[in-house]
Amino acid sequence: MLEELRISSLGVIDSSTLELGPGLTVITGETGAGKTMVVTALGLLLGGRADSGAVRTGAKQARVEGVVSTGSLADFRTAVEQSGGEVEDDLVVLARNVAAQGRSRAWVGGASVPVTTLAEIAEPLVAVHGQSDQHRLLRPGEQRSSLDRFGGAELAATAEAYAGLWAELAATERTLAEVLGSARERAREADLLRFGLGEVEAVDPRPGEDAELAAEESRLGFADTLRTAAEQAREALSSDEGAADALSTTSAARHALEGVREHDATAGELADRIAELGHLLVDVAGDVASYATSLETDPSRLAAVSERRAALTALTRKYGETIDEVLAWAEDGAKRLLDLEDTDGRIAELQARRDRIRGELGNLASTLSAQREEAATRLGAAVSEELTSLAMPHATVTIAVTQHEAPAPETPAGPILHVGGRWLRAGSHGVDDVEFLLAANTGAEARPLHKGASGGELSRVMLALEVSLAETGSVPTFVFDEVDAGVGGKAAIEVGRRLAALARTSQVLVVTHLPQVAAYADRHVVVHKSSDGSVTTAGLVTLDEASREQELSRMLAGVEDSDSARAHARELLDAAAPERACLPEGSGRG
C-alpha cells in the first residue's frame, strides 16, 4: 500500500506531499489546477515513459517519491531486496527523477536501478485507469489471469497442475531432441571409449604399480653402484681388515669416560650414552652388510620391469597422470559406455514419458477450458450487472474463451496438444485465449474492450471489472482518473458506491469532478492553484470534515458560500456515511 506520495517540480506542482492510507481517497480541484499531475506522478513511479516537458518551468528536474508499506507484499519485498534495495521498518521508498534535458533515473529502496527494473518491481502494486492509459486489464495475458483468479481455488489448482506438467513436457522434449540429435556423436564417443577401455584392460594395471616399478627399475639399474656403496659403509662401521672404524672409535671413547666415572656423574652418563650408540652401530653394521649381500644384478628382471613401465607409460600419456588416475578414468568410462550403449532404450523411455505427459496435459487442458468457460459466464454477468448501475444499462460484457486449431502433426511435438479430438495451439497457460468483449448498446456487436468503448465508457468498464474481481485481491492500489466522465445524477452516486466497495479490499485513489463521487471518500484531497501573475503553482491539501462540505458545495454550485449547495453537500456526505463506515475499525478511515 502507498502511504505517501511526494511530488516536486512536476507540471504546476512546485512541492507537495500527499499522505495516503487505506480506503478511498479522492482528488478534486478546479479545471487546470493540476489534478492529473498526481496520476502522472504515479505513472513515473511505476516506470512509465518520462516526458521532460512535464518538468516545471525553471526547474532542473522533477522528482517523485513514493513510500510503500510492504505489509503483506512478500513478493514485492523480495524483489526490492534482490535489486539491491533496503526495506526499513517494513517501508520502501521508490523514487524517479526526470531532468529537464530528458534524462531519467530511478531508485528502489535507496539503490539506483534501471527504469525497467523500477517498472518490474512497482507495476504490480498499482493499477491505473485513465482516459489515455494503457490499461492493465486490456492486456490479453492479464485478462486470462484475472479470469483464472475469479474462477476460484478449483480452477487455480487445475492451472497450477497444468503449468507443472507443461514444464515437465518441455524438459522431456528438450532431452529427447538432444539424445536424437547427438546419436552419431554418441556412437563415436562409445567407439573411443571401447578402444580406450580395451587398452587399459590389456595392460591390467594395479593401483600404485607405476610408482613401485619406477623404484624397482632404479634399484636394478644401479645394483653395482649400490653394492659398492653398501660395502664401503659396512667397512667404515666395522672393518674386516683391522682398520679404524666407527665401532672401535666409539669403544675407545666409552672406555675413556668410564675411567673417570667415579669423579663425575656426568661423565658416567655420557659413557652410558656412548654405549647405547655402540649397540646401535652394531645393529646398523649388520643391516648394511645384509643389504649389500641382497643386491644382485638381474638383467632379465630389469628388462621385464622396463617393458612393463613402458606399457604403463603408454596408458598415462592418454588417460591420466598416474595409474590411479587411469583406473579412475576407466571406471567412469565404463559407466558412460553403458549409458551410451543404451541410447535406443533411452529414446524409447523419453518417448513414452512424452506421450504420457501429453495425454495428461490434454485431459487437464480440457478441464481447464471448461472451468474457464463457467467462470467467464459468471464474471461476464457480474460485470454487466455492475454496468447497469454505472449509466450503461444496455451494455453487456462477455468473455470469450477460444482455442486455435493446428494441423495434425506426424509426431506430436512443440506447442500443440490433442484435446477432445482436436489439435490445438498450447502454452504454459493452457490452450485458451481469453478476451473481454463489450457490446455498449442493445443489438451492438460485441467487440474487444479497447475497440468497443469510448474513454469514459472504458473507465466505467474497468471499474466494474475491478469491483467484480475485488475478492481476488490481485492489486493493492487502484487509481482512477476521470472514471466518472460523462456520468451524472444517480449514476454518479452508483460510481461512488462501487469505488467505496472496491476500497473495502484495496487502496483506491480517484481523480474526480463529481461531488457525488467525492462524498464517498474516506480522504478528500484538493489541488489548489495560485498565481502571482507570472508563475502558476499548485499544492495538495487534505480536507477536514468542514472543509469537505465547503469543497463539495463548490463542486455542486460553482461557488463556496451557497447555503443551498452546502445543504446539498451535507446531504451527500450523510448519505455516503454508511458506505464509508464499512471499513473495519482501526483501519484509518474517517
C-alpha positions as CSV (number, residue, x, y, z in Angstrom):
1,M,0.0,0.0,0.0
2,L,1.2,3.5,-0.8
3,E,1.5,5.5,2.4
4,E,2.9,8.8,1.0
5,L,3.5,10.4,-2.4
6,R,5.9,13.3,-2.7
7,I,6.0,15.5,-5.8
8,S,8.4,18.3,-6.7
9,S,8.7,20.4,-9.8
10,L,6.2,18.4,-11.8
11,G,3.9,20.5,-14.0
12,V,2.2,23.2,-12.0
13,I,3.1,21.4,-8.7
14,D,6.1,23.0,-7.1
15,S,6.4,20.8,-4.0
16,S,3.6,18.8,-2.3
17,T,3.3,15.7,-0.2
18,L,0.2,13.5,-0.4
19,E,-0.4,11.4,2.7
20,L,-2.4,8.3,1.8
21,G,-3.9,5.4,3.7
22,P,-6.4,2.6,3.3
23,G,-9.8,3.1,1.8
24,L,-10.9,5.6,-0.8
25,T,-9.0,8.9,-1.5
26,V,-10.4,11.4,-3.9
27,I,-8.6,14.3,-5.5
28,T,-10.6,17.3,-6.7
29,G,-9.9,20.8,-7.8
30,E,-10.8,23.3,-10.5
31,T,-10.1,22.6,-14.1
32,G,-6.5,23.0,-14.9
33,A,-5.5,23.0,-11.3
34,G,-3.2,20.0,-11.8
35,K,-5.2,17.1,-10.6
36,T,-3.9,14.8,-13.4
37,M,-0.3,15.6,-12.3
38,V,-0.9,13.2,-9.4
39,V,-1.7,10.4,-11.9
40,T,1.3,11.5,-14.0
41,A,3.5,11.3,-10.9
42,L,2.2,7.8,-10.2
43,G,2.9,6.8,-13.8
44,L,6.5,7.9,-13.4
45,L,6.8,6.0,-10.1
46,L,5.6,2.9,-12.0
47,G,8.4,3.2,-14.6
48,G,6.3,4.9,-17.2
49,R,7.6,7.0,-20.0
50,A,9.3,10.2,-18.9
51,D,8.4,13.5,-20.6
52,S,10.8,16.3,-20.0
53,G,8.1,18.7,-20.9
54,A,6.4,17.8,-17.6
55,V,9.3,19.3,-15.6
56,R,8.2,22.6,-14.0
57,T,9.4,25.7,-15.9
58,G,12.7,26.9,-14.5
59,A,13.4,23.7,-12.6
60,K,16.4,21.4,-13.4
61,Q,14.4,18.3,-12.7
62,A,11.2,16.8,-11.5
63,R,11.2,14.2,-8.7
64,V,8.6,11.8,-7.5
65,E,8.9,9.7,-4.4
66,G,6.5,7.0,-3.1
67,V,6.6,5.4,0.4
68,V,5.3,1.8,0.2
69,S,4.3,-0.3,3.2
70,T,5.4,-3.8,2.4
71,G,3.0,-5.3,4.9
72,S,1.6,-8.5,3.2
73,L,3.5,-7.8,0.0
74,A,6.1,-10.6,0.4
75,D,6.9,-10.8,-3.4
76,F,7.4,-7.0,-3.6
77,R,9.7,-7.1,-0.6
78,T,11.8,-9.9,-2.1
79,A,12.0,-8.1,-5.5
80,V,13.3,-4.9,-3.7
81,E,16.0,-6.8,-1.8
82,Q,17.1,-8.7,-5.0
83,S,17.5,-5.3,-6.8
84,G,19.9,-4.2,-4.0
85,G,17.4,-2.0,-2.2
86,E,16.7,-1.9,1.5
87,V,13.4,-2.4,3.5
88,E,13.4,-0.3,6.7
89,D,10.6,-0.7,9.2
90,D,8.5,-2.5,6.5
91,L,8.8,0.6,4.4
92,V,10.4,1.1,0.9
93,V,11.0,4.4,-0.9
94,L,10.6,4.3,-4.6
95,A,11.9,7.4,-6.5
96,R,12.1,8.8,-10.0
97,N,14.0,11.8,-11.3
98,V,13.2,13.4,-14.7
99,A,15.7,16.0,-15.9
100,A,14.7,19.0,-18.0
101,Q,17.1,17.8,-20.6
102,G,15.3,14.5,-20.8
103,R,17.4,12.1,-18.7
104,S,15.6,9.9,-16.2
105,R,16.9,8.0,-13.2
106,A,15.2,5.6,-10.8
107,W,15.8,4.3,-7.2
108,V,14.3,1.4,-5.3
109,G,14.9,1.2,-1.5
110,G,17.9,3.6,-1.9
111,A,19.5,1.6,-4.7
112,S,19.9,3.1,-8.1
113,V,18.3,0.8,-10.7
114,P,17.3,1.0,-14.4
115,V,13.9,2.3,-15.1
116,T,12.9,-1.1,-16.5
117,T,13.7,-2.6,-13.1
118,L,11.6,0.0,-11.3
119,A,8.7,-0.8,-13.6
120,E,9.0,-4.6,-13.0
121,I,9.0,-4.1,-9.2
122,A,6.4,-1.3,-8.9
123,E,3.9,-2.0,-11.6
124,P,2.2,-4.9,-9.8
125,L,1.5,-2.6,-6.9
126,V,-0.9,-0.2,-8.8
127,A,-3.5,-0.5,-11.5
128,V,-4.0,2.9,-13.2
129,H,-7.2,3.5,-15.2
130,G,-7.5,6.8,-17.1
131,Q,-8.7,8.3,-20.3
132,S,-5.5,7.6,-22.2
133,D,-3.7,5.0,-20.1
134,Q,-2.5,1.6,-21.3
135,H,-4.9,-0.3,-19.0
136,R,-3.7,-3.3,-17.2
137,L,-6.9,-5.3,-18.0
138,L,-6.6,-4.6,-21.7
139,R,-3.6,-7.0,-22.0
140,P,-4.6,-10.5,-23.1
141,G,-2.4,-12.2,-20.5
142,E,-3.8,-10.1,-17.7
143,Q,-7.4,-10.8,-18.9
144,R,-6.7,-14.6,-18.7
145,S,-5.0,-14.2,-15.3
146,S,-8.0,-12.2,-14.0
147,L,-10.4,-14.8,-15.2
148,D,-8.4,-17.5,-13.5
149,R,-8.3,-15.7,-10.2
150,F,-12.1,-15.1,-10.4
151,G,-12.6,-18.8,-11.1
152,G,-11.5,-19.7,-7.6
153,A,-9.4,-22.4,-5.9
154,E,-10.5,-25.3,-8.2
155,L,-9.6,-23.5,-11.4
156,A,-6.3,-22.3,-9.8
157,A,-5.4,-25.9,-8.8
158,T,-6.0,-27.1,-12.4
159,A,-4.0,-24.3,-13.9
160,E,-1.1,-25.0,-11.5
161,A,-1.1,-28.7,-12.2
162,Y,-1.2,-28.0,-16.0
163,A,1.7,-25.5,-15.7
164,G,3.8,-28.0,-13.8
165,L,3.2,-30.8,-16.4
166,W,3.9,-28.3,-19.2
167,A,7.3,-27.6,-17.7
168,E,7.9,-31.3,-17.4
169,L,6.9,-31.9,-21.0
170,A,9.3,-29.1,-22.2
171,A,12.2,-30.6,-20.3
172,T,11.4,-34.1,-21.6
173,E,11.2,-33.0,-25.2
174,R,14.4,-31.0,-24.9
175,T,16.2,-34.0,-23.6
176,L,14.7,-36.2,-26.3
177,A,15.8,-33.8,-29.0
178,E,19.3,-33.8,-27.6
179,V,19.5,-37.6,-27.5
180,L,18.2,-37.9,-31.0
181,G,20.4,-35.1,-32.4
182,S,23.5,-36.5,-30.8
183,A,23.1,-40.2,-31.8
184,R,26.1,-40.1,-34.2
185,E,28.2,-38.2,-31.7
186,R,27.2,-40.7,-29.0
187,A,28.2,-43.6,-31.3
188,R,31.6,-42.1,-32.0
189,E,32.1,-41.4,-28.3
190,A,31.2,-45.1,-27.5
191,D,33.8,-46.4,-30.0
192,L,36.5,-44.2,-28.5
193,L,35.6,-45.4,-25.0
194,R,35.6,-49.1,-26.1
195,F,39.1,-48.7,-27.6
196,G,40.5,-46.9,-24.5
197,L,38.9,-49.4,-22.1
198,G,40.4,-52.2,-24.2
199,E,43.9,-50.8,-23.9
200,V,43.5,-50.5,-20.1
201,E,42.1,-54.0,-19.8
202,A,45.0,-55.4,-21.9
203,V,47.6,-53.9,-19.6
204,D,45.6,-54.6,-16.5
205,P,47.5,-52.2,-14.2
206,R,47.4,-52.4,-10.4
207,P,46.8,-49.3,-8.2
208,G,50.2,-47.6,-7.5
209,E,52.1,-50.1,-9.8
210,D,53.8,-47.3,-11.7
211,A,55.5,-45.9,-8.6
212,E,56.5,-49.4,-7.4
213,L,58.1,-50.3,-10.8
214,A,59.9,-46.9,-11.0
215,A,61.6,-47.6,-7.7
216,E,62.5,-51.2,-8.7
217,E,63.9,-50.2,-12.0
218,S,66.2,-47.6,-10.4
219,R,67.4,-50.2,-7.9
220,L,68.1,-52.8,-10.6
221,G,69.8,-50.4,-12.9
222,F,72.3,-49.2,-10.2
223,A,72.8,-52.5,-8.4
224,D,76.7,-52.5,-8.7
225,T,76.9,-48.9,-7.6
226,L,74.6,-49.5,-4.6
227,R,76.5,-52.7,-3.6
228,T,79.9,-50.8,-3.6
229,A,78.4,-48.0,-1.5
230,A,77.0,-50.5,0.9
231,E,80.3,-52.4,1.4
232,Q,82.2,-49.1,1.9
233,A,79.6,-48.2,4.5
234,R,79.9,-51.5,6.3
235,E,83.7,-51.3,6.3
236,A,83.5,-47.8,7.8
237,L,81.3,-49.1,10.5
238,S,83.0,-52.4,11.2
239,S,86.3,-53.1,9.4
240,D,87.3,-56.7,8.5
241,E,90.9,-55.5,7.9
242,G,91.5,-54.2,11.4
243,A,91.4,-50.6,10.2
244,A,90.0,-47.9,12.4
245,D,86.2,-48.0,12.1
246,A,83.2,-46.5,13.9
247,L,82.8,-49.3,16.3
248,S,86.4,-49.2,17.5
249,T,86.4,-45.4,17.8
250,T,83.2,-45.5,19.8
251,S,84.5,-48.2,22.1
252,A,87.6,-46.1,22.8
253,A,85.5,-43.1,23.6
254,R,83.4,-45.1,26.0
255,H,86.4,-46.6,27.8
256,A,87.9,-43.1,28.3
257,L,84.8,-41.8,30.0
258,E,84.3,-45.0,32.0
259,G,87.8,-44.4,33.6
260,V,86.7,-41.1,35.1
261,R,83.1,-42.0,36.0
262,E,83.8,-42.1,39.8
263,H,85.0,-38.5,39.7
264,D,81.9,-37.0,37.9
265,A,78.4,-38.4,37.4
266,T,78.0,-36.5,34.1
267,A,81.0,-38.4,32.6
268,G,79.3,-41.6,33.6
269,E,76.1,-40.6,31.9
270,L,78.0,-39.8,28.7
271,A,79.7,-43.1,28.8
272,D,76.3,-44.8,29.0
273,R,75.0,-42.9,26.1
274,I,78.1,-43.9,24.0
275,A,77.5,-47.5,25.0
276,E,74.0,-47.3,23.6
277,L,75.4,-45.7,20.4
278,G,77.8,-48.7,20.1
279,H,74.9,-51.1,20.3
280,L,73.1,-49.2,17.5
281,L,76.3,-49.2,15.4
282,V,76.5,-52.9,15.7
283,D,72.9,-53.3,14.5
284,V,73.3,-50.8,11.6
285,A,76.5,-52.5,10.5
286,G,74.7,-55.8,10.4
287,D,71.8,-54.3,8.4
288,V,74.2,-52.7,5.9
289,A,76.0,-56.0,5.4
290,S,72.7,-57.8,4.7
291,Y,71.7,-55.0,2.3
292,A,75.0,-55.4,0.4
293,T,74.5,-59.1,0.1
294,S,71.0,-58.8,-1.2
295,L,72.0,-56.5,-4.1
296,E,72.3,-58.7,-7.2
297,T,72.5,-57.8,-10.8
298,D,69.5,-59.3,-12.7
299,P,69.4,-58.1,-16.4
300,S,66.3,-60.2,-17.2
301,R,64.3,-58.7,-14.4
302,L,65.5,-55.2,-15.3
303,A,64.3,-55.8,-18.9
304,A,60.9,-57.0,-17.7
305,V,60.4,-54.1,-15.4
306,S,61.4,-51.6,-18.2
307,E,59.0,-53.2,-20.6
308,R,56.1,-53.1,-18.0
309,R,56.8,-49.5,-17.3
310,A,56.7,-48.6,-21.0
311,A,53.2,-50.2,-21.2
312,L,52.0,-48.2,-18.2
313,T,53.5,-45.0,-19.6
314,A,51.5,-45.5,-22.8
315,L,48.3,-45.5,-20.6
316,T,49.3,-42.4,-18.6
317,R,50.0,-40.5,-21.7
318,K,46.4,-40.9,-22.8
319,Y,44.2,-41.4,-19.8
320,G,45.8,-39.8,-16.7
321,E,48.9,-38.5,-15.0
322,T,49.2,-41.7,-12.8
323,I,48.0,-45.2,-13.0
324,D,45.5,-44.4,-10.2
325,E,44.0,-41.7,-12.4
326,V,44.0,-44.1,-15.4
327,L,42.0,-46.6,-13.3
328,A,39.6,-43.9,-12.2
329,W,39.1,-42.9,-15.9
330,A,38.4,-46.5,-16.8
331,E,35.8,-46.8,-14.1
332,D,34.0,-43.6,-15.2
333,G,34.3,-44.6,-18.8
334,A,32.7,-48.0,-18.2
335,K,29.7,-46.2,-16.7
336,R,29.5,-43.7,-19.5
337,L,29.7,-46.5,-22.1
338,L,26.8,-48.3,-20.5
339,D,24.8,-45.1,-20.9
340,L,25.8,-44.6,-24.5
341,E,25.1,-48.1,-25.5
342,D,21.6,-47.7,-24.1
343,T,20.7,-44.9,-26.5
344,D,17.8,-46.8,-28.1
345,G,16.4,-47.7,-24.6
346,R,16.8,-44.0,-23.5
347,I,15.0,-42.8,-26.6
348,A,12.1,-45.2,-26.1
349,E,11.9,-44.2,-22.4
350,L,11.8,-40.5,-23.3
351,Q,9.2,-41.0,-26.0
352,A,7.0,-43.0,-23.6
353,R,7.3,-40.3,-21.0
354,R,6.5,-37.6,-23.6
355,D,3.4,-39.4,-24.8
356,R,2.2,-40.0,-21.2
357,I,2.6,-36.3,-20.3
358,R,0.9,-35.1,-23.5
359,G,-2.1,-37.3,-22.7
360,E,-2.4,-36.0,-19.2
361,L,-2.0,-32.4,-20.5
362,G,-4.7,-32.9,-23.0
363,N,-7.1,-34.0,-20.2
364,L,-6.1,-31.1,-18.0
365,A,-6.4,-28.6,-20.8
366,S,-10.0,-29.8,-21.5
367,T,-10.8,-29.5,-17.8
368,L,-9.2,-26.0,-17.6
369,S,-11.1,-24.8,-20.6
370,A,-14.4,-26.0,-19.1
371,Q,-13.7,-24.3,-15.8
372,R,-12.7,-21.1,-17.6
373,E,-16.0,-21.2,-19.7
374,E,-18.0,-21.5,-16.5
375,A,-16.0,-18.7,-14.8
376,A,-16.3,-16.5,-17.9
377,T,-20.1,-16.8,-17.8
378,R,-20.2,-15.8,-14.2
379,L,-17.8,-12.9,-14.5
380,G,-19.4,-11.5,-17.6
381,A,-22.8,-11.5,-15.8
382,A,-21.3,-9.8,-12.8
383,V,-19.6,-7.0,-14.8
384,S,-22.7,-6.5,-16.9
385,E,-24.8,-6.1,-13.7
386,E,-22.3,-3.6,-12.4
387,L,-22.5,-1.6,-15.6
388,T,-26.3,-1.3,-15.4
389,S,-25.8,0.9,-12.3
390,L,-23.0,2.9,-13.9
391,A,-25.2,4.6,-16.5
392,M,-24.6,1.8,-19.1
393,P,-27.9,-0.1,-18.7
394,H,-27.7,-1.7,-22.1
395,A,-24.1,-2.6,-22.0
396,T,-23.1,-6.3,-21.9
397,V,-19.7,-7.7,-21.2
398,T,-18.9,-11.2,-22.4
399,I,-15.7,-13.1,-22.0
400,A,-14.7,-15.2,-25.0
401,V,-12.7,-18.3,-24.2
402,T,-11.3,-19.6,-27.6
403,Q,-8.8,-22.0,-28.9
404,H,-6.7,-22.1,-32.1
405,E,-6.6,-25.3,-34.1
406,A,-3.4,-26.6,-35.5
407,P,-2.6,-29.1,-38.3
408,A,-2.3,-32.7,-37.1
409,P,1.4,-33.4,-36.8
410,E,3.2,-36.6,-37.8
411,T,4.9,-36.7,-34.4
412,P,3.4,-34.6,-31.6
413,A,6.0,-32.0,-30.5
414,G,6.2,-28.4,-29.6
415,P,3.3,-26.1,-28.5
416,I,0.4,-28.2,-29.6
417,L,-1.9,-30.7,-27.8
418,H,-4.6,-33.2,-28.7
419,V,-7.6,-32.0,-26.7
420,G,-11.1,-33.5,-27.2
421,G,-10.3,-34.8,-30.6
422,R,-8.7,-31.6,-31.9
423,W,-5.1,-30.5,-32.3
424,L,-4.8,-27.1,-30.5
425,R,-2.1,-24.5,-30.1
426,A,-0.9,-24.7,-26.5
427,G,1.3,-22.9,-24.0
428,S,2.1,-22.9,-20.3
429,H,-1.3,-21.4,-19.6
430,G,-3.3,-24.0,-21.5
431,V,-4.9,-23.9,-24.9
432,D,-7.2,-21.0,-24.3
433,D,-7.2,-17.4,-25.4
434,V,-9.3,-15.1,-23.2
435,E,-10.7,-11.9,-24.4
436,F,-13.1,-9.4,-22.7
437,L,-15.7,-8.1,-25.2
438,L,-18.1,-5.2,-24.8
439,A,-21.4,-4.6,-26.5
440,A,-22.1,-1.0,-25.4
441,N,-25.7,-1.0,-26.7
442,T,-28.5,-3.4,-27.3
443,G,-28.0,-5.1,-30.6
444,A,-24.4,-3.9,-31.0
445,E,-21.7,-6.3,-31.9
446,A,-19.5,-7.4,-29.0
447,R,-16.0,-6.0,-29.6
448,P,-12.7,-6.1,-27.7
449,L,-12.7,-3.5,-24.9
450,H,-10.2,-1.2,-26.5
451,K,-12.2,-1.1,-29.7
452,G,-15.8,-1.2,-28.3
453,A,-15.8,1.6,-25.8
454,S,-15.1,5.4,-25.6
455,G,-12.7,6.7,-23.0
456,G,-15.4,7.3,-20.4
457,E,-17.2,4.0,-21.0
458,L,-13.9,2.2,-20.8
459,S,-13.1,3.7,-17.4
460,R,-16.5,2.5,-16.1
461,V,-16.0,-1.0,-17.6
462,M,-12.6,-1.1,-15.8
463,L,-14.3,0.0,-12.6
464,A,-17.0,-2.7,-13.0
465,L,-14.3,-5.3,-13.7
466,E,-12.2,-4.3,-10.7
467,V,-15.2,-4.4,-8.4
468,S,-16.2,-7.8,-9.7
469,L,-12.6,-9.0,-9.2
470,A,-12.1,-7.3,-5.9
471,E,-12.4,-10.5,-3.9
472,T,-9.3,-11.9,-5.7
473,G,-7.1,-9.2,-4.1
474,S,-4.9,-9.0,-7.2
475,V,-3.7,-5.4,-6.9
476,P,-3.1,-3.5,-3.7
477,T,-3.8,0.0,-5.1
478,F,-6.2,1.2,-7.8
479,V,-6.0,4.7,-9.5
480,F,-9.0,6.0,-11.5
481,D,-8.6,9.2,-13.5
482,E,-11.9,10.7,-14.6
483,V,-13.7,7.4,-14.2
484,D,-16.9,9.3,-14.0
485,A,-16.6,11.1,-17.3
486,G,-20.0,11.5,-18.9
487,V,-21.8,10.4,-15.8
488,G,-24.2,12.4,-13.6
489,G,-27.1,12.2,-11.2
490,K,-27.9,8.7,-9.8
491,A,-25.3,7.0,-11.9
492,A,-22.6,9.2,-10.3
493,I,-23.8,8.1,-6.9
494,E,-23.5,4.4,-8.0
495,V,-20.0,5.1,-9.2
496,G,-19.1,6.4,-5.8
497,R,-20.7,3.4,-4.1
498,R,-18.7,1.0,-6.3
499,L,-15.5,2.8,-5.6
500,A,-16.3,2.6,-1.9
501,A,-17.0,-1.1,-2.3
502,L,-13.6,-1.6,-4.0
503,A,-11.9,0.4,-1.3
504,R,-13.0,-2.2,1.3
505,T,-10.4,-4.6,0.0
506,S,-7.9,-2.3,-1.7
507,Q,-6.5,1.2,-1.6
508,V,-8.3,3.4,-4.1
509,L,-7.2,6.8,-5.4
510,V,-9.7,8.7,-7.7
511,V,-9.4,12.0,-9.6
512,T,-13.0,13.2,-10.0
513,H,-15.0,16.3,-10.7
514,L,-18.3,14.9,-9.3
515,P,-19.4,15.7,-5.8
516,Q,-21.5,12.5,-5.7
517,V,-18.3,10.5,-6.1
518,A,-16.2,12.6,-3.7
519,A,-18.8,12.2,-1.0
520,Y,-17.9,8.6,-0.6
521,A,-14.2,9.3,0.1
522,D,-12.5,8.4,3.3
523,R,-9.9,11.0,2.5
524,H,-10.5,14.1,0.4
525,V,-7.6,16.0,-1.2
526,V,-7.9,19.3,-3.1
527,V,-5.5,20.6,-5.6
528,H,-5.3,24.4,-5.1
529,K,-3.9,26.6,-7.8
530,S,-2.4,30.0,-7.3
531,S,-0.6,32.5,-9.4
532,D,1.5,35.6,-8.8
533,G,0.9,36.9,-12.4
534,S,3.9,35.2,-13.9
535,V,4.1,31.7,-12.3
536,T,1.3,29.3,-11.5
537,T,1.7,26.9,-8.6
538,A,-0.5,24.1,-7.4
539,G,-0.5,22.4,-4.0
540,L,-2.3,19.4,-2.3
541,V,-4.4,19.9,0.8
542,T,-6.2,17.2,2.8
543,L,-9.5,18.5,3.9
544,D,-11.2,18.1,7.3
545,E,-14.9,17.4,7.6
546,A,-15.9,21.1,7.5
547,S,-13.7,21.8,4.5
548,R,-15.1,18.8,2.7
549,E,-18.5,20.3,2.9
550,Q,-17.3,23.6,1.5
551,E,-15.4,21.8,-1.4
552,L,-18.5,19.7,-2.3
553,S,-20.7,22.8,-2.3
554,R,-18.2,24.5,-4.7
555,M,-18.3,21.4,-6.9
556,L,-22.1,21.5,-6.8
557,A,-22.8,25.1,-7.4
558,G,-19.5,26.6,-8.6
559,V,-19.4,28.9,-5.5
560,E,-18.3,28.2,-2.0
561,D,-20.8,30.2,0.1
562,S,-24.1,28.9,-1.3
563,D,-26.4,27.8,1.6
564,S,-28.3,25.5,-0.7
565,A,-25.2,24.0,-2.1
566,R,-23.9,23.5,1.5
567,A,-27.1,21.8,2.5
568,H,-26.9,19.5,-0.6
569,A,-23.2,18.8,0.2
570,R,-24.2,17.8,3.8
571,E,-26.9,15.6,2.4
572,L,-24.4,13.8,0.1
573,L,-22.0,13.3,3.0
574,D,-24.7,11.9,5.3
575,A,-26.0,9.6,2.6
576,A,-22.5,8.2,1.9
577,A,-21.5,7.8,5.5
578,P,-22.8,4.2,5.9
579,E,-20.8,3.2,2.9
580,R,-17.6,4.8,4.3
581,A,-18.2,3.1,7.6
582,C,-17.8,-0.3,6.1
583,L,-14.1,-0.4,6.6
584,P,-13.1,-2.4,9.7
585,E,-12.5,-0.4,12.8
586,G,-8.9,0.8,13.3
587,S,-8.1,0.8,9.6
588,G,-7.7,4.6,9.3
589,R,-11.0,5.7,7.7
590,G,-12.8,8.8,8.8
